[in-house]
Every structure is written in C-alpha cells, then in structure tokens.
C-alpha cells in the first residue's frame, strides 16, 4: 500500500496538489460511504456498510489505475475526427441501450449482474474531448490560401466552415442532451452535460467563434424565457414536484419534500463541529440512500464545517489548478480540455451541495469522488488522468526551456 501511495505522488511533471486533493476526496468518500450506509443495515443486512465501502474501494482502485495509465500515456494528438466520432456514437449507443432497464423511474443505467454502469457519466468526459477537437482543429483546418477564384467558391467555403465548425458541434451537443433528457429521462445529468458543453464552446480561444458565442448567449436567454412560460408543459410531474418542494419545502414534508426537509435537519444538527463521525441521526432511513446524492448532508451532520471543508477545499484545488494551467498553456485543444474538466468538477459540486442544502432544486447529481457510484468515480479519475497528462507534458516542456538557457 505504501508503495502505491508513493507512486501516486511521484509522477514526474504531474501536478502534486491535484493528486493530493484526489487522495483526500476518495479517502473521505470511502469512510463516509461506510458511515452513511450504517443507517440502512436494519433493512439491508449487517454487511451493507462493509459491502458499500468495499465496492467503492474497488471502483477507486480501478479508476486510479486508469488515471495513472492516462497520466503517463494520454496524448492530445490522438483526438482527431475519427476518434471523436467513434467515441460519440459509442457513448450515444450506450446511453440508448439503457432503455432496456428502469432504475428509480429513469433509464440511465446498464445493469451487468451486481454492477451498474451509467454511460452519461463517461459521455461527459467524452464530450469534453470531442469538443476540444471540433472547436479548435476543425477551424484551424479551414485556412484561406490566396484568393478565391470565384464568389461561388468563397461562399461555399464559408458555408462548409460554418457547418463543420459551428452547426455540427452544436448538433452533437443537442443530440446528446435530448437522448439523456428524452430517452433516458435523466434531466439532471443531461443539464450537467449540456452545461459542460456550453462552457467548452465558450472557452475555445479561436477568434472565429467570437460572434457565434454572442449568438449562443442570446439563444440561451430566449430559451430560458420561453421555458419560464412553458415550464409546466415541458416538465413531468415528478420534476414539478421537485421544484415545488424546493420553493415550499414545508408544504409536503411527508411526501415530495421528505428528503430535502431531512437534509436540512442534518445541516441544522451538524452546526459548526458536527455530531461526530458515525453519529448521524438522519441516515437512519430519514434520508433514503444517504450514501449517494445526499452524502454531503451526512458529512455535514457528522463533521460540521470541517467535513464540508474536506469536500469543498480539495475540489476547489482541483478546479483552480486546472484553470491555472489552462491559462498558461497556449495549445487550444489542451486549453479546452482543462477548462472542460474543471467545469465538470465545479458543476457537480455546486449542483449537489446546492440541492441538498435547498439553494436549488435537487437533481440527483453526485459529488465526484465522494458519493457512492462506480461510473461517476471512474469517470472523474479518468478525467484527472487526462488533465494530468496535459499538465505533465507542459511542465516537462517548461523545464526543458529553463535548462536550455
């Protein structure tokens, strides 16, 4: 074990604070998943907590192996059109296959014996890589050499460029969103996916996209206004219940607001120092599946502000370190990937803690590396591995430049 921990932090060129933050989050997650699961042992058996901890440990080990392999072997040059399309259609197909299974009212998981896979979690990372190519190298390929022989050729050139550089990437985003929201019936995950894609589009440094970014902002504003008028017609009953329970949490405390009210009680009981590790009251069937989406409430109830800091500070370190390198690295593709991955961690943190604390409607989004779940854990570690490969390459290049002077 000691050997593995040393290997974890000794990757040359990789960012050590990011690895440290990941290490803190996965350790906190395993411990708190065990603690939160104790509340359900009476209904699910005495081995439920140990089983959940062991399962999460397996996911962490597998994800860590993937992360270390990608840190060493990933290169941005492998992301081309063919690679992007293979990733996209495999991801889309796996999301569609989920209709064969129903879990908690949605079709978001593939069941493989005792394990479940949530393809949309991996699709988030895949879309970051796909858009890093579509929004940078596609534009770079349309280079004007000399003058156009005719006006028709010039017009056709810019039409092709608009289609391949703007309409096609936006189409990929919209199809992925509607498959998640319409076919899988998983609006929360789909909105996170759409938000990540939106941030990737807005973060591309290519000058060609400046005017289209303004148009996208306008289109988004119009869509929000229209949705505001048609919200009751667009959203399904259970989705409206979540909004109503958010706006009026004390109106239906024994039905739609049950989880939120008990989550708020957990925050109130936690106070500054918490009730102590293992001493949560709300995990005893007041908050169903407390080791999943509501684990943040249990952490706060048991560890108080210190426990919340163990979530927020390491995640913030990951986000800000990625943004730091994104600002320094000049290569457009790498820049989009780092910003995309930082937004991935940021959105999960804000949406989850916002939901369990009643600041926004609950959407069933996990805290990456902390909440129980193999797909989200492995996908997050894969994303870190990709980011560390880019950072490692950059740091080695900077070191070589210093040694030449």
N, C-alpha and C positions, 0 to 999 in steps of 0.2 A: 504493500500500500504506500509506504514511504517513497519507494522508487517511482511509483506512478505520479505522486504529488509533485516530486521534483521535476519529472519530465513535463508535467502540466505547465510549470512556470519557466522552463528553460528554453522554450522555443526562441531561437535567435531571430531578432528583428521584430517579433510579435510584441504587442503592447501588453505589458505585465499587469497594469491596473485593470484592464478589461478581463484578463484571466482571473485575477483576484476577485473581482466583482461577481463573475460567473460562479466561482467556487463558493462564495458566501451564499448566493441565491440558491444553488442546488442543495447545499447542506441544510439551509433553513427550510427549504421545501420538503425534504425527506423527513426531517424532525417534526415539522408542523403537520404534515400529512398523517403521520402516525398519531399525533396528539388529537387532531380533529376527527380521526376515524374511530377513536375510542368511544365516542358518543353513540355509535351505531352497533357496538358489539352485542348488545342485548337482542337485537333483531337480526343481525347478520352473522353472528358467531363470534366466539372469543378470538379467533385468529384473523379477524377482519383488518385490524390495525396493522399487524405484522405483515399480512399479505399486501396491503396497500404500500407500505414502506418498501418491502422487497421488490414489488413491481416497479415502483418509481425508481428505485436504485438501479434496476436492470435497464430502464429507459435512459437514465443518466449515464450509465457506463457505455451503452451502445452509442448514445448521442455524443459522448466525449470522444470515443474512438473516431467517429465520423468527423468531429470538429478538428481533431489533431491531424487526421489524414488530409482534410481540406486545407488546413493551415499550411501544410507542407507542399501539397500537390496542386492546389487550385490555381489556375491562371486565367485572367480575363480574356485572353485571346481565343479560348475555346468557345466563347459565346458568339456565335455567328447566326445567320438566318436559319440554317438547317437545324442547328442545336436548339434555337429558340422555338421553332415550330414543333419539333419533337417533344420538347418539354411542355409546350402549351397544350397540344392535343392529348398527350398522356394525362396531364392534370385535369383537363376538361372531361375526358372519358371516365377517369376515376371518380370525379365528382358526380357524373351522371349515373354511374353504376350504383351509387348509394341509394337510389330509389328502391332497390331490392330489399332494403332493411329500413325499419322505422324505429327510431330511438327518441323518446321524450317528445313525440309529435313532429319530429323533423327527419329528413333523410340525409343526414350529414356524415354518417359513419359506415364504414365497411367492416363487417364482423368476420373475423378469422379465428374461429374457435374461441378461446378465452380472451383473445386480444381484439381491440377495435382500432381502426385507422381512420383519421379524419383528413381526407385529401385536401380540403380547403386550407388547412394549416400549411401544408407544403406548397400549395398554389401561391400563397402569399410570397414566399421566398422566390418561387419560380418567376412570378410576375416582375419582381424587382430585377432579376437577371435579364428577362426578356426585354423589358422596357429600357434597361441600360444599353442594350444594343439598338433597339428600334429608334430611340430618341437621340442617339449620338452618331453611330456609324452609318445609319441609313442616310442621314442628312449629309454626312461627310462624303458619301459616295456620289452625290449629285453635285459635281464640280463643273462649272462652266469654263470650257477651254476655247478661248477666242470668241467669235461672233456667230450667231445663228444664221444659217443660210436663208431661211425664210421665217416669216412671222408665225406660220403654222407650226414649224418645228419648235420655236420658242414657247408657244402656247402649250404644245403637247408636253414639252419638257417640264414646265412648271405644274401642269396638271398631274403628271406622274409623280412629281416630287410631293405635291400636296397629298395625294392619295397614300403614298408609301410612308411618308414622314408624319402625317397628322391623322388622316382618317383611319388608316389601318391600325395603328397603335390604340387609338381611342375605341375602335371597334373591338379589339381584343379585350380591353378593359370592360366594356359594356357587356359583352357576351359572358365573360367570367362572372360579372356581378349578377346578371339575370339568371344564370344557371344556379348560383348559390342561393339567391333570394327566391326564385320561382320554382325550380325543380327540387332543390334541397330543403327549401323552406327554412333557411337559416339566415335571417336578416342581419343579426348582429355580426356574425363572421363576414358576411358579404359587404357590410358597410365598412368594416375594418379593411378588407381587401380593396374596396373602391378608394378609401382614403389614402392608403399606401400608394396606389397607382396615381392618384391625383398629385400627391407630394412628389413622386418621381417625375411626373410630367412638368411640374412647376420648377423642379430643381435642375432640369437639363440646362447646361451652360451655353448651348448652341444658340447663336443670335437669331437663327431662322424662326425660332419658336416664340419670340417676344410678343408679336402681335396676336398669336393664337392663344397665348396664356391669358391675355386680357379678355379675349372672346370666351374662353372657358370660364373665367370668373363671372362674366355676365350671364352665361348659360346656367351656371350653378345657382346664381342668385334668383333667376327666373324660375328654375326648377324648385327651389325652396319655397318661393311664394305660392306656386301652383300646388305643391304638396300640402302647404298650410291650409288651402281651401278644400283640397280633396282627401285629406288625411283619413277621414272616416271611411271613405270608399276604397282607398288603397290598402290600408292596413287591415289585417284579420282581427277577429275578436280577441284572441289571447294577446295580440300585440297592443290593442287598445287598452286591455286590462292592465298591462304593464305601465302604460302612460298614465292611466287613471290612478293606479296605486302609487305612482311617483308623485303626482300632483296632490293626491289626497290619501296619504299613507294610513291614516287612522280611520278611514271610512269602512274598509273591509278587512279588518285585522285578522279574521279567521279564514279568509279565502285568498283573494288575489294579492293582498298586502302582507301575508303571513311571513314570508322570507325577509322582506325589507324591514318590517317592524322589528323582528327578532334580531336582524343585523344591526339596527340602530340601538337596540338594547345592549348588544355586545359592545358597541362603541362607547355607550354611556357607562357600562360596568368597568370597562378597561381603564378609563381615566388616564392618568399620567404614567403610572408604573405597572398597570395590569394586575390581574388576579394571581399571576404566577403560572409558569409552564405546566400545562396539564389541568389547570383549574377552571377552564371554561365551563360555563353553565349552558350556554346556547347550543353547544354542539350535541347535547343530549336530545336529539330529534326536534329541537326548536328550529334549527336551520338544517333542512334535509341536504344530504350530500355536502356536508360542511367542508370536506377536504378538496372540493373542486372550486367552483367560481366564487364561493363565499369564504374562502380560506383567509382572505385579508381581514375579515371581521373577527375570526377566531384568533388570529395573530395579535390583533389589537387588544382583544379582550384579555388574553393571557399575558402579553408582554408590553402592553401600553404603547406609548410614543416610541420607546426604544425598539419595539418589534416592528412598528411601522417604518422606522428609520432603516431597519435591516432590509426592508423591501425597496424603499424609495432611493436611498443613497447609492447602493450598488447599481441599480438600474439607471440612475442619473449619471453615474460614472461611465457606464457603457454608452449611453446616448451622447454625452458631451465629448467623450474621447473619439467616437466615430465622427462627430461633426467637426472636431478639430482637424482630423486627418482629411476629411472631405474638403475642408477649406484650403489645406496646404497642397493636396495632390492636384496636379493640373490635368491629368488624363480624364476626359469627360465620362467615359464608361465607369471607371472606378469611383468617380465623384458621385454619380447617380446611385451606384450600389450602396455606398456607405451612407448616404442620406436616406435611402430607402430602408435599410436595415435599422438605422436609428429611429426612423418614424414607426417602424414595426414594433419596437420595444416601447416607445413613448405612447403610442395609441393603446396598446394593451394595458399598460399601467394606468393611464388616465381613465379609460373606459371602465376597467374593472373596479378600481377604487372609487370612482365617481358613482358607479352603480350601487355598490354595497353600502355606500355612505348616504345614498339618497340624493346626490347632487344632480344626477342624470338618470334617465330610465335604465333599468337593468337589462343587459343584452346577452348575458351568458358568455362573456369573454374571460378567459383565464389570465392570471398573472404569469407571464412567461418565466419558466424555470422554477416556479414556486408552487403553483396549483398542480394538483394531480392530473396527469394526462400524458400519454406517450407521444402522441402526434405533436402537440404544442412544444413539449420539451425537446424532442429530437429535432424538430424544425428550427427552433431557436438556436440550438447548439450548431446546427449546420450553417445557419446564418452567421453566427460568430466565427466559425471556421473560415468561411468565405471572406469575411471582413478582415480577419487576421492575416490571411494570405496576401491581401492587397496592402495592408499596413506593413507587413514584413518585407515585401518587395520594395516599398517606398523607403523604409528605414535603412535597408541594405544599400540602396542607391545613394542615399544621403551620406552614409558612412564612407562609401567609395569616393564620393566627391570630396569629402573632407580629407581623405588620405592622399588625394592627388595634389592637393595644394601644399 
